[in-house]
Amino acid sequence: MKNLWLFFVRYNAFFWFVLFFVISILLVVRNNNYQKSSFINSSNVVVGSFYEKLNSWKSYLALTETNESLAQENASLRQELQNYIAKDTIDSVQLVDSIEQGRYEFIIADVANNSVNQKSNFLTLNKGSKDGVVKGMGVMTSNGVVGTVLNVSANFSTVQSLLNPNTKISVTLDSTGELGSLVWGNNIDPRYAIVRDIPNHVVVKKGQKVFTSGFSIYPKGINVGAVEETGITSGESFLDVRIKLSTNFSNLHHVYIVKDNLAGEKQALEALNDDNG
């Protein structure tokens, strides 16, 4: 202990210099907008790069499971391709809607950071504005919905997870076609969410599939989950349905950012309604 004290006494000038240097930097950053902005941008790049390297190791440890997931996705895509083609004795007829064909593009991204146990959860992806990512795009996996792009820098983007009380997605029940709103609310379990605004007269069965309705930022028919619990009364004429999410938020490594090529046209047209109102 005596030697440690002598060490600090001997080099006290150096330690005082470091202390005052750090304080001066903090004062400059805090009281100057340009320096503050530069510091924040630099720190975001450093933190994003760190999380990207950390997640690369996690991805390596999960290669077996990732490969299995990709194989299942390829098999599913092949099956869907067959559903679009009607084989006739004369020719093959494409059944794809001319409007929907080519409407969506998918940007592949890796998860650099992810939270699942907070009250409001977010993700960081390694794709940003230079890759065509903009605020408001949907994010999904081959298994289901992940969330919505919240903020974008040149090389990274943050995503408001489905496990966030501010996230709300339009969904539909597979057999009844009834529309509802998927929310996580204050649920502390990342495996489950709630579908609200289902009319009381609708018969909902356990195990019933839930899909995106196509009325939000996601294409129609993306699997969201399956009904786990029914008969949860929310008051008035509606009930809540508890579903088990198809996305495993505790093991996210690769995602798809959904680019809707008609989003701008749709938003511009709907803005005219607001102006007329």
CORGIGI-V866697 format. One record per residue. N is the residue number from 0. RES is the residue in three letters. NEAR is the number of other ideal C-beta (glycine too) atoms within 10 Angstrom. Layout:
n->[N & N]
res->[RES & RES]
near->[NEAR & NEAR]
This chain:
n->[0 & 1 & 2 & 3 & 4 & 5 & 6 & 7 & 8 & 9 & 10 & 11 & 12 & 13 & 14 & 15 & 16 & 17 & 18 & 19 & 20 & 21 & 22 & 23 & 24 & 25 & 26 & 27 & 28 & 29 & 30 & 31 & 32 & 33 & 34 & 35 & 36 & 37 & 38 & 39 & 40 & 41 & 42 & 43 & 44 & 45 & 46 & 47 & 48 & 49 & 50 & 51 & 52 & 53 & 54 & 55 & 56 & 57 & 58 & 59 & 60 & 61 & 62 & 63 & 64 & 65 & 66 & 67 & 68 & 69 & 70 & 71 & 72 & 73 & 74 & 75 & 76 & 77 & 78 & 79 & 80 & 81 & 82 & 83 & 84 & 85 & 86 & 87 & 88 & 89 & 90 & 91 & 92 & 93 & 94 & 95 & 96 & 97 & 98 & 99 & 100 & 101 & 102 & 103 & 104 & 105 & 106 & 107 & 108 & 109 & 110 & 111 & 112 & 113 & 114 & 115 & 116 & 117 & 118 & 119 & 120 & 121 & 122 & 123 & 124 & 125 & 126 & 127 & 128 & 129 & 130 & 131 & 132 & 133 & 134 & 135 & 136 & 137 & 138 & 139 & 140 & 141 & 142 & 143 & 144 & 145 & 146 & 147 & 148 & 149 & 150 & 151 & 152 & 153 & 154 & 155 & 156 & 157 & 158 & 159 & 160 & 161 & 162 & 163 & 164 & 165 & 166 & 167 & 168 & 169 & 170 & 171 & 172 & 173 & 174 & 175 & 176 & 177 & 178 & 179 & 180 & 181 & 182 & 183 & 184 & 185 & 186 & 187 & 188 & 189 & 190 & 191 & 192 & 193 & 194 & 195 & 196 & 197 & 198 & 199 & 200 & 201 & 202 & 203 & 204 & 205 & 206 & 207 & 208 & 209 & 210 & 211 & 212 & 213 & 214 & 215 & 216 & 217 & 218 & 219 & 220 & 221 & 222 & 223 & 224 & 225 & 226 & 227 & 228 & 229 & 230 & 231 & 232 & 233 & 234 & 235 & 236 & 237 & 238 & 239 & 240 & 241 & 242 & 243 & 244 & 245 & 246 & 247 & 248 & 249 & 250 & 251 & 252 & 253 & 254 & 255 & 256 & 257 & 258 & 259 & 260 & 261 & 262 & 263 & 264 & 265 & 266 & 267 & 268 & 269 & 270 & 271 & 272 & 273 & 274 & 275 & 276]
res->[MET & LYS & ASN & LEU & TRP & LEU & PHE & PHE & VAL & ARG & TYR & ASN & ALA & PHE & PHE & TRP & PHE & VAL & LEU & PHE & PHE & VAL & ILE & SER & ILE & LEU & LEU & VAL & VAL & ARG & ASN & ASN & ASN & TYR & GLN & LYS & SER & SER & PHE & ILE & ASN & SER & SER & ASN & VAL & VAL & VAL & GLY & SER & PHE & TYR & GLU & LYS & LEU & ASN & SER & TRP & LYS & SER & TYR & LEU & ALA & LEU & THR & GLU & THR & ASN & GLU & SER & LEU & ALA & GLN & GLU & ASN & ALA & SER & LEU & ARG & GLN & GLU & LEU & GLN & ASN & TYR & ILE & ALA & LYS & ASP & THR & ILE & ASP & SER & VAL & GLN & LEU & VAL & ASP & SER & ILE & GLU & GLN & GLY & ARG & TYR & GLU & PHE & ILE & ILE & ALA & ASP & VAL & ALA & ASN & ASN & SER & VAL & ASN & GLN & LYS & SER & ASN & PHE & LEU & THR & LEU & ASN & LYS & GLY & SER & LYS & ASP & GLY & VAL & VAL & LYS & GLY & MET & GLY & VAL & MET & THR & SER & ASN & GLY & VAL & VAL & GLY & THR & VAL & LEU & ASN & VAL & SER & ALA & ASN & PHE & SER & THR & VAL & GLN & SER & LEU & LEU & ASN & PRO & ASN & THR & LYS & ILE & SER & VAL & THR & LEU & ASP & SER & THR & GLY & GLU & LEU & GLY & SER & LEU & VAL & TRP & GLY & ASN & ASN & ILE & ASP & PRO & ARG & TYR & ALA & ILE & VAL & ARG & ASP & ILE & PRO & ASN & HIS & VAL & VAL & VAL & LYS & LYS & GLY & GLN & LYS & VAL & PHE & THR & SER & GLY & PHE & SER & ILE & TYR & PRO & LYS & GLY & ILE & ASN & VAL & GLY & ALA & VAL & GLU & GLU & THR & GLY & ILE & THR & SER & GLY & GLU & SER & PHE & LEU & ASP & VAL & ARG & ILE & LYS & LEU & SER & THR & ASN & PHE & SER & ASN & LEU & HIS & HIS & VAL & TYR & ILE & VAL & LYS & ASP & ASN & LEU & ALA & GLY & GLU & LYS & GLN & ALA & LEU & GLU & ALA & LEU & ASN & ASP & ASP & ASN & GLY]
near->[5 & 6 & 6 & 8 & 9 & 10 & 11 & 10 & 8 & 9 & 11 & 10 & 8 & 10 & 11 & 10 & 11 & 10 & 10 & 10 & 10 & 10 & 10 & 10 & 12 & 11 & 11 & 12 & 16 & 10 & 9 & 12 & 8 & 8 & 14 & 13 & 11 & 12 & 16 & 11 & 12 & 10 & 10 & 16 & 14 & 10 & 14 & 21 & 14 & 12 & 17 & 18 & 10 & 12 & 19 & 13 & 9 & 13 & 14 & 10 & 10 & 15 & 10 & 8 & 12 & 15 & 10 & 10 & 18 & 12 & 10 & 12 & 13 & 11 & 10 & 12 & 11 & 9 & 9 & 10 & 9 & 10 & 8 & 12 & 12 & 11 & 8 & 8 & 4 & 5 & 7 & 9 & 10 & 10 & 9 & 10 & 9 & 7 & 8 & 12 & 10 & 10 & 13 & 16 & 12 & 12 & 17 & 11 & 23 & 16 & 23 & 24 & 19 & 23 & 16 & 16 & 11 & 11 & 11 & 13 & 21 & 17 & 26 & 22 & 30 & 19 & 20 & 20 & 14 & 10 & 17 & 12 & 23 & 13 & 12 & 12 & 21 & 24 & 27 & 23 & 21 & 18 & 18 & 20 & 29 & 26 & 23 & 23 & 24 & 18 & 14 & 20 & 15 & 12 & 19 & 25 & 28 & 21 & 28 & 19 & 27 & 26 & 29 & 21 & 13 & 11 & 22 & 15 & 24 & 17 & 29 & 21 & 23 & 14 & 11 & 14 & 9 & 19 & 15 & 25 & 16 & 24 & 20 & 24 & 12 & 8 & 14 & 11 & 13 & 19 & 16 & 16 & 28 & 19 & 26 & 18 & 17 & 23 & 12 & 11 & 8 & 15 & 10 & 21 & 10 & 11 & 8 & 18 & 15 & 26 & 20 & 23 & 22 & 15 & 12 & 17 & 20 & 25 & 17 & 13 & 12 & 22 & 19 & 26 & 24 & 15 & 19 & 16 & 14 & 17 & 10 & 14 & 9 & 14 & 7 & 7 & 10 & 14 & 21 & 20 & 27 & 18 & 25 & 16 & 24 & 18 & 25 & 15 & 21 & 10 & 15 & 22 & 19 & 16 & 24 & 17 & 23 & 22 & 17 & 18 & 10 & 12 & 17 & 9 & 10 & 10 & 11 & 9 & 9 & 9 & 10 & 9 & 8 & 7 & 6 & 6 & 5]
